[in-house]
């Protein structure tokens, strides 16, 4: 009987640990990676606008500017949600903090230039 309780308790502890790790570490990393993909998509999608500034309406320019500023700020916020980020960065599981900060600044700079 004690053996069964031990197995049940171990199963519960492992299940809770797996849930916590997934919810608080893996999911935020996946969200950040999805956002990086969205940034790549937006850079390609809006390239015709930010490479040809004089050829587009104010609405299109504002749309692109707002999108890049938003992506830059969201990138920073999603990165800060990942616990132990420096550790994961050192083992190359996530992008280096310095590269995230540079990308965010570049996106905001691009937004300002449109």
C-alpha positions as CSV (number, residue, x, y, z in Angstrom):
1,X,0.0,0.0,0.0
2,X,2.8,2.4,0.8
3,X,4.4,1.6,-2.5
4,X,1.2,2.7,-4.3
5,X,1.1,5.9,-2.4
6,X,4.7,6.6,-3.3
7,X,4.0,6.0,-6.9
8,X,0.9,8.2,-6.8
9,X,2.7,11.0,-5.0
10,X,5.7,10.8,-7.4
11,X,3.3,11.0,-10.4
12,X,1.5,14.0,-8.9
13,X,4.8,15.8,-8.1
14,X,6.2,15.1,-11.6
15,X,3.0,16.2,-13.2
16,X,2.9,19.5,-11.3
17,X,6.6,20.1,-12.1
18,X,6.0,19.4,-15.8
19,X,3.1,21.8,-15.8
20,X,5.0,24.6,-14.0
21,X,8.0,24.2,-16.3
22,X,5.8,24.2,-19.4
23,X,3.7,27.1,-18.4
24,X,6.4,29.4,-17.0
25,X,9.5,28.5,-19.1
26,X,8.7,26.7,-22.3
27,X,5.5,28.6,-23.3
28,X,7.2,32.0,-22.9
29,X,10.2,30.8,-25.0
30,X,7.8,29.6,-27.7
31,X,5.9,32.9,-27.6
32,X,9.2,34.8,-28.1
33,X,10.2,32.5,-31.0
34,X,6.8,33.1,-32.6
35,X,7.3,36.8,-32.2
36,X,10.7,36.7,-33.9
37,X,9.0,34.9,-36.8
38,X,6.3,37.7,-36.9
39,X,9.1,40.3,-36.9
40,X,10.7,38.6,-39.9
41,X,7.4,38.5,-41.7
42,X,6.7,42.2,-41.0
43,X,10.2,43.2,-42.2
44,X,9.5,41.4,-45.5
45,X,5.9,42.5,-45.8
46,X,6.6,46.2,-45.2
47,X,9.9,46.4,-47.1
48,X,8.2,48.1,-50.0
49,X,7.1,50.8,-47.7
50,X,10.2,51.6,-45.7
51,X,12.4,51.3,-48.7
52,X,10.3,53.7,-50.8
53,X,9.1,56.2,-48.3
54,X,7.9,58.9,-50.8
55,X,5.7,56.5,-52.7
56,X,3.1,55.6,-50.1
57,X,0.2,57.3,-48.3
58,X,0.4,58.7,-44.8
59,X,-1.9,55.9,-43.6
60,X,0.4,53.1,-45.0
61,X,3.5,54.9,-43.5
62,X,1.8,55.2,-40.1
63,X,0.7,51.6,-40.2
64,X,4.2,50.3,-40.8
65,X,5.7,52.7,-38.3
66,X,3.2,51.6,-35.6
67,X,3.8,47.9,-36.4
68,X,7.6,48.1,-36.0
69,X,7.4,50.1,-32.8
70,X,4.9,47.6,-31.4
71,X,7.0,44.7,-32.4
72,X,10.1,46.2,-30.8
73,X,8.4,46.8,-27.4
74,X,6.6,43.5,-27.4
75,X,10.0,41.7,-28.1
76,X,11.4,43.3,-24.9
77,X,8.4,42.5,-22.8
78,X,8.2,38.8,-24.0
79,X,11.9,38.4,-23.3
80,X,11.5,39.7,-19.7
81,X,8.8,37.1,-19.1
82,X,11.2,34.2,-19.5
83,X,12.7,33.2,-16.1
84,X,16.4,32.4,-16.0
85,X,16.9,34.1,-19.4
86,X,20.6,34.6,-18.9
87,X,21.1,31.0,-18.1
88,X,19.2,29.9,-21.2
89,X,21.1,32.4,-23.3
90,X,24.4,31.0,-22.1
91,X,23.5,27.5,-23.2
92,X,22.2,29.0,-26.5
93,X,18.6,27.8,-25.9
94,X,17.4,31.4,-26.5
95,X,18.7,34.4,-28.3
96,X,21.3,36.5,-26.4
97,X,20.0,39.4,-24.4
98,X,22.2,41.8,-26.3
99,X,20.8,40.7,-29.6
100,X,17.2,41.0,-28.4
101,X,18.0,44.6,-27.1
102,X,19.7,45.5,-30.4
103,X,16.8,44.1,-32.5
104,X,14.3,46.0,-30.3
105,X,16.2,49.3,-30.7
106,X,16.5,48.7,-34.5
107,X,12.8,48.1,-34.8
108,X,12.0,51.3,-32.9
109,X,14.6,53.2,-34.9
110,X,13.0,51.9,-38.1
111,X,9.6,53.0,-36.8
112,X,11.0,56.5,-36.1
113,X,12.5,56.7,-39.6
114,X,9.3,56.0,-41.4
